[in-house]
Amino acid sequence: MCELAHAASKCKQTQFKAKHDSLIVRRGKKRAVIAVAHKLLEVGFTVIKNKQPYKDPNIDYQKLIVDKNASRWLKALSKYGYLQKQG
């Protein structure tokens, strides 16, 4: 679990990195890793218990979907005549 916690603390913009960074100053590296491992166990238990996929509260999933698909949506709209090309 500590290896997973160490890897999770390296991921950008996740609750695990935020927890690790906030604890590392006050408690030290080793205790911060243990706390993140505990958090991972809590999240894993909740995912299994509720049978719901994990969603990180720090990530805006709606924005990720729009950023990924916006160009494709605009091409489709212009293809079917809903958008006029300017220029």
N, C-alpha and C positions, 0 to 999 in steps of 0.2 A: 504494500500500500504506500510505503514511503517513496518508492520509485515513481509510482503514479502521481503522488502528490507533488513531487519535485518537478515532474514533467508538466503537470497542470499549472504549477505556479509560473512556468515560463510562457504559457499561452497568453496572447495579447487580449486585453479587454474582456476578461472573464471574472466571475466572482471569486474564483480560486486565487488568481493573481492579486486581486485587491485585498483579499484576506491575508495572503502571505506577506504582501508589502506592508500592511498595517501592523502585523504582528512582529515582523523581523526587527523593527526598531525597538520595540518594548521587551520582547522575550528572547530574541536570538534566532539564528538560522534553524537549528535543530528543532526547537519547540514550534517554530512556525510551520515547518514541514509536517510535524506530527498533527498540528491543528488542521492543516489542509487535508491530511489523510483522514482525519475524523470527519471533516466536512464532506469529503467524497463518500465515505461510508453512509453518512446520513442521507445524502442525495440519492445514492444507489438504493438504499432501503425504501425511500419514498417513491422512487420510480417503480420498483418492483411491487410495492404495496398498492399503489394507485393505478398501476398498469397504464401509465401515461408517459409519453416521451419527455425527455429532459429539455427544458427551455431555460437558458441562462437569463437572469433578470437584467444583466448589463448589456445584452445584445438586442438591437432593434431588428427583429426578423422581418418586419414589414419593409423597412428601408433596404435590407439586403435583397429581398425579392424584387423590389422596384428597380434597384440599381442593376441587377442582373438581367432583367427582362425589358427595360425601357426602350432600348434601341430596336428590339424585335417588334415591340408593340407599335412604335412609331412607323416602322417600315410597313407593317400590316395596314395601319390606318391610311397611310399615303397610297398604298397599293389599291385599296378599295375606294379611294376618292374622298375620304373624310378629311384629309389634310392636303392643303395646296402647298407645293414647293415654292419657296420664296427665294428670289435671287436672280 
